[in-house]
Amino acid sequence: MVKKTVTVKNEAGLHARPSSALVKTASKYDSDFYISMYGYKVNGKSILGVMTLAAECGAEMELILEGRDEKEALDEISQLFENEFELH
């Protein structure tokens, strides 16, 4: 299991487009993926689960991955947050 805390950097927060990019990227990997935030833990491969968090700009969330390709998945997903989901 690998974990990493990331911050939502894009101004509009984790709305539909970045949530979709997050789920699409996570779904490429076999590892289970969860996001923990504000005491809630959701399936990171579910668009509904991710949207339920209503993560605003500046929100911190913990990414939790477990599986054979967990490290690669965590690296690519973390990059999405660093690059603000490439929405500029």
C-alpha positions as CSV (number, residue, x, y, z in Angstrom):
1,M,0.0,0.0,0.0
2,V,1.2,3.5,-0.9
3,K,-0.2,6.8,0.3
4,K,0.4,10.4,-0.6
5,T,-1.2,13.7,0.4
6,V,-1.9,16.0,-2.5
7,T,-3.5,19.5,-2.8
8,V,-6.1,20.5,-5.3
9,K,-4.4,23.4,-7.1
10,N,-6.8,24.3,-9.9
11,E,-9.0,27.4,-9.2
12,A,-12.3,25.7,-9.8
13,G,-11.5,22.7,-7.6
14,L,-12.1,19.1,-8.5
15,H,-15.1,19.7,-10.8
16,A,-16.4,17.4,-13.5
17,R,-13.4,17.6,-16.0
18,P,-10.6,17.0,-13.5
19,S,-12.6,14.3,-11.8
20,S,-13.1,12.6,-15.1
21,A,-9.4,12.8,-15.9
22,L,-8.6,11.4,-12.4
23,V,-11.0,8.4,-12.8
24,K,-9.8,7.8,-16.4
25,T,-6.2,7.7,-15.3
26,A,-6.8,5.6,-12.2
27,S,-8.8,3.1,-14.2
28,K,-5.8,2.3,-16.4
29,Y,-4.2,0.5,-13.4
30,D,-5.2,-2.7,-11.7
31,S,-4.5,-1.3,-8.2
32,D,-7.4,-0.4,-5.9
33,F,-7.6,3.4,-5.5
34,Y,-9.2,5.3,-2.7
35,I,-9.3,9.0,-1.8
36,S,-9.5,10.1,1.9
37,M,-10.7,13.6,2.7
38,Y,-12.6,15.2,5.6
39,G,-13.0,11.8,7.2
40,Y,-14.6,10.3,4.1
41,K,-13.0,7.6,2.0
42,V,-14.3,7.1,-1.5
43,N,-13.5,4.8,-4.5
44,G,-11.1,6.9,-6.6
45,K,-12.2,5.0,-9.7
46,S,-15.8,6.1,-9.4
47,I,-16.7,9.5,-10.9
48,L,-19.6,9.8,-8.5
49,G,-17.4,9.0,-5.5
50,V,-14.8,11.6,-6.6
51,M,-17.5,14.3,-7.3
52,T,-19.1,13.6,-3.9
53,L,-16.0,15.0,-2.2
54,A,-16.7,18.5,-3.7
55,A,-13.0,19.3,-3.3
56,E,-12.3,23.0,-3.6
57,C,-9.0,24.7,-4.5
58,G,-6.6,24.2,-1.7
59,A,-8.2,21.1,-0.4
60,E,-5.8,18.4,0.8
61,M,-6.6,14.7,0.2
62,E,-4.9,11.5,0.7
63,L,-4.4,9.1,-2.2
64,I,-4.3,5.5,-1.2
65,L,-3.4,2.7,-3.7
66,E,-2.9,-1.0,-3.2
67,G,-2.0,-3.5,-5.8
68,R,0.8,-4.7,-8.1
69,D,1.1,-1.4,-10.0
70,E,0.4,0.9,-7.1
71,K,3.7,2.9,-7.3
72,E,3.3,3.7,-11.0
73,A,-0.4,4.6,-10.5
74,L,0.4,6.9,-7.6
75,D,3.1,8.7,-9.6
76,E,0.8,9.4,-12.6
77,I,-2.1,10.4,-10.5
78,S,0.0,12.7,-8.4
79,Q,1.3,14.4,-11.6
80,L,-2.3,15.2,-12.5
81,F,-2.6,17.3,-9.3
82,E,0.8,18.9,-9.8
83,N,-0.1,19.9,-13.4
84,E,-3.6,21.1,-12.3
85,F,-5.1,18.4,-14.6
86,E,-3.7,20.4,-17.6
87,L,-6.8,22.6,-17.7
88,H,-5.1,25.9,-18.4
